[in-house]
Amino acid sequence: MAERAKRSWIAEGWVLLSIAVVLVPLLYLVSISFMTQAQISAGILVPTELAWGNWAKAWNSPVPQGVVNSLLAAASGAVLTLVFALPGAWAIARFRTGGRALNGLILSPWLLPPVVAIIPLLTLLRMLGLTNTLVGLTIVYALVNIPVAIWLLDGFIRRIPVDIEEAGRLDGARDFQLLVRVVAPMLAPALIAVGVIVAILNYNEFLFATFLTQSEDVQTVPVLLAGMLSERIQDFGRIAVSSLVAVFPVFTIAVLLQRYLVDGLTTGAVK
């Protein structure tokens, strides 16, 4: 009994420490967002005078449009990634396409430094007339994350009993019908989980967005935040507000879809 109580105390302490590590920087960011430059330079933790002007300046900056651009590129790229990754993962898991080595070979380019792909991607998008556009950035996001989506979905597909798919074939369903009407609905929790993971990767991506977008009306929020940090005179209050605005959508999505993330990443489609 004493041993169980000790383990419970250790677990609770670890959870509290993890929460503090996550929340303390965010709370300090909120505090900075209400500080003047003089208060920030003084190194105080809590503002003595609320500087609401920081929020007005951030709202009137390109940051809100950057958040919208990031959400559009991230969500659209994640949907396209799933559209291409699901058939690929199903073919590898069920038909042994490419043998045992294909799954690892598909993932290996994703592990390379992304900077090696900048010049080829920039050249291809220029030929297609898609440089400095959200459409071009979305296509890049979709293609770049297909390997990791296939790798994640492969394990979920292998958990689906083969007998269910065989029953569908006996009923006359072809491969495409089987994938859309049988496999995809059973993989709904996994598809949501993988889609959210890929969308967050897209939302936080910086390198491709920096090279493939130049004008502020199509730039994503990480690029805009980096531009604020490179200014000669940095307005840390405005940067703090802009950072909070950038964090809010991802935090909200993670909270709202927490159940699907947990279900998808732990049990997959098998109940």
N, C-alpha and C positions, 0 to 999 in steps of 0.2 A: 504493500500500500504506500509506504514511504517512497519507494523507488518510482511508483507511478506519479506521485505528487511532485517529485523532483523533476521528472521528465516533463510534466505539464508546466511547471514553473519555467523551465528552460525554453520550452516551445513558445510560451507566452512572451518571455523576454526577447526571444529572437524575432517574433512578429512585431513587437513594439519597436525594436531597433530598426527593422526593415521599413516600417511606416515612417519613422523619424527621418531615415536617410532619404526617403522619397519626398516627404512633405516639407521638411525644413527649408531646402533650397527654393521650393515654390512659394512658401510663405514669405521668405525674405525677398523674393522677386516681387510679390505683391506689395511688400513694404516699400521697396525702392520705387515702385511705380507711383507712389504718392509723395516722393521726396523731391526737393529742389536740388539743383546741382551743388549748392553749398552744403546741404545736409548729407548728400552722398559723399562728398569730399571729406566731411568730418568723420565719417565711418560709424555713424549711429545706426542702431538696429530698428528703431521705431521712429517714424516721422513726427516731428513736433508741430509741423504745420502742413496740412494736406495740400499738395500741389495738383489740383484737378486739371491744370493746363496740360499736363503730360498726356492725359487721356484724349483731350481735344486734339492735340497735335498728332497723336498716333492715328486717331480716327480719320483725320483729314489727309493722311499720308497714303502712299500706294499700298500699304500693308493689308487693309481689308480686301482689296482686289487681288493681292498676292495669295491670301488665304483661299479665296474663291478659285483662283487658278490652280493652286495646289490640290484642292479637293476634287476639282474636275479631272485633272490629269491623273491623280491617284486612283479615284474610283473607276474612271473609264479604263485606265490601264489594267487595274485588277480584274475587271470583268472580261476584258479581252484575253488576259493571261489564263483565266479559268476556262474560257471557251477553247483555247488551244491545248491547255495542259490536261484537261479531263480525258479527251480521246487518247492522247499520248500515254498517260498513266494507265488507262484501261488496257490499251494494246500491250504494254510492257508487262502488266500484272497477269493478264488473262491468256494472252497468246504467245508470251515469251519472245516478243519482238526484239530482235537484236541480241538475244541471249542475256546472260547474267551481267555482262559488262556494260550494256547500254545505259542502264540507270546511272551508273557512276560516271560514264563518259559524258552524259548530258549535263550532269551537275558540275563537272570539272571546269568548264569555261566560266561559270558563275563565281568560282573561287578565285579567279584571276583578278589582278588589279584593274578596276574599271577604266583607268586612264588609257589602257592599251587600245580600247575600242573607240576612243573619242574621234580620231581622225577618220577612220572608215565610216562611222555613223554620220559625222558631219558632212562627208563627201556624198554619201547616199542621199541624205535629206536635202542637200543642195541640188542634186540632180532631179529630185522629185518636187522641188519648190516648197519644201516644208520646214526650212530653217526659220527660226524665230517665230514658231507657231506652236500653239498648244496641241494641235493634231500631231505634229511631228514628235513632240515630247511624249505624248501619250503612247504612240506606237513604239517608241524606244522603251518606255517603261514596261509595256506589255511583253515585248520580246525578251527583255533582259531577265525578267522574273519567271519565265516559263520553266527553266530547269529546276528551280527550288520548289515551284508549285507541283511539278511532276513528282519530285522526290517526296514531298509531303503527302500527296494524294495516293501514291503507290501503296503505302502502308494501310491506308483506310480501305482501299479497294480489295486488298488481300483478305480483309476481315469479313467481307460480304460472302456468305455461303454460295458456292458455285451452283448448288442445286436450284437456287432461285432463278439464276440466269438460264439454266437448262430448262426449267419449267416454262420460261418465257419463249424459248426457242421452240419447244413442243407446241406452244400455242400459235406459232407461225410468225413470231416477231423476228425481224431482221436485225443485223448488228446495230444499225443506227437507231432503230426503234427501241431496241433493248437498252442502249446507252441512255437515251433520252427519257424513256418512260419507266425504266426499272432501276438502273444504276444511279442516275442523277438524283431522283427523289430520296433514295436510301442514303445518299452521300450528302444530303442537305446540311447537317451540322458541320461536316468536314469542309464542305465548300464555303460555308460562311466563315469558318475559322481561318482557312487558308486565304480566303479573299481579304479578310481584315488584316492578316499579317502582311500580305503583299501590298495592300493599300497603304499601310503605315510605312512600309519600306519606301514606297513611291513618294509619300508625303514628306518624308524626311530626307529624300535624296538631294544631294547638292551638286555633285560634279557635273553630271549630264545637264542639269538645268542651267548651270553657269555657262557652259559652252554652247548650248543649243538655243538659248534665249538671250536676247540682248536688250530689248525694249522693256520698260517697266510694266506696260499693259499686259504682257504675257509671262513675265517672270514669276517664279514661285516664291513663297514666303521665306524659305531658307536663304535664297539668293538676296532678297531684299534686306534681311537681317544682317547678312554678311556685309552688305554695302553700308549699312549704318555703322558697323564696327570699324569700317575702313575710312570713315569720314575724319577730316582733320580735327574738328572739335566734336567730340562724341557727347550726345545728349543721352545719358544713361537712363534717365527717367522715361524718355520716349522709347528707348530700346527695351526697357523692362515691360512697358505696356504692350508694345508690339510682340514681345515674346509670349506674354500671357494670352494675347489674342491668337497667336499661332498655336499655342498648346491646347486651347479650349476645345476645338473640334475633335482632336485626337482623344483627349481625355473623355469627352462626352460619348464618343463612339465606343470606346473601350468599356465604359460603365454600362451603357445600354445593351451592348452585345456580349457582356461578360458571361452570361449563361451559355450562349452558343459557343463562345471560345473555349470554355471549360469542357463542355460536352464534346465538342469536335476534337479537341486535342487530347482527350483522355479515352473516350469510348468509341469515337468515330460513329459509324452507322449501326453498329451492333448494340442492341439494347438487351 
